[in-house]
């Protein structure tokens, strides 16, 4: 098991290089140049992706989403953790905790 992909609120993540993202009608879409896949990140995902432009804790992303979309901390945490886990699974972000 790869322990670098286990998330906590203190995990520090950053976008992996090699992706091209663009805004389309308020939603962010992204092309992973390496594997040729397109991703529609949606509005919330786009905000999360933007937050990942520089190294950031999962906790800070949760706080950002909670502020922008005026949702409970529990809902923001649930959605952010699930989304960043999918980004990790797709190898679109890097866990830089402890580096």
N, C-alpha and C positions, 0 to 999 in steps of 0.2 A: 504494500500500500504506500502510495506517495503521500507522506505527511505534510508536504508543502501545500497541498490542496485542501487541508482541513481548515475551515473558516471559524474565526471568532470575531467579536467586535473589535478586537485589537489587531487583527490581521491587516497588514499594509499591502495594498495592491496598486498597480499602475498598468496603464495600457501597454500591450506588447506592440513593438514597432512593426510596421508593414501593413497597416490597415488604413483605408481611406474612408473617411466619414463625411457625410454631407447632410444638410437639412433639406427636407422635402415637405412642404406644406405643414411645418411645425413638428414633423417627426424626423428622427435621425435614421439614416440608412448607412450601411457600412459594407465595404468590400474588403475581404481578407485576400490580399494579393497572393499570399502563399498558397492557399488552397482553392482560390477562385470562388468562394462562397459569398453570397450576399446575405446580409442580415437587416431586417427591419427592426430597429430597437424601440420604436414607438416613442411616445412623449416622455414617459417616466424613464425608460431605458436610456433615452438620449441624455437626460439630465444626469443619470448615473455615469454614463460613458464620459460626459464632459467632466464630471468630478474626478474621474480616473486619469485625467490628462497628466497629473503629477502624483507622486506617491501620496496615498491617503488611507486612513484607517476606515474599516467598514463602519465603525461607529460614526465617523464624521459624515459619511455618505448618508447614513440613516438620518442624522440630524438635518442634513441638507434637504432630503426628500420630505421629511416631516414639515419643514418650514415652507417649502415651495408649494406643496400640495395640501397643506393643512390637514394632515391625517394623524392618527394616534401613533405614538412611538412603537407600539406593538405591531401595528399594521405595516408601518414603514420598515421596521426591522425584518419582518417576515418577507416582505416583497424584495427588499434589497438583498438579503442573504440568498434567497432563491435565484435572483437575477445574476448576482456576481458569481455564484456557484456555476451557473450555466456558462458564464464568460470564461471561467477557469476550465470547465470541461471542454470548451471549444478552443482552448489555448489562445484566447484573445487578450487575456490579462496575465500579469506575472505577480506572484506573491513575493514581495521584497522584504517581508518581515525578518528582522535580524540580520540583514545584509549590510 
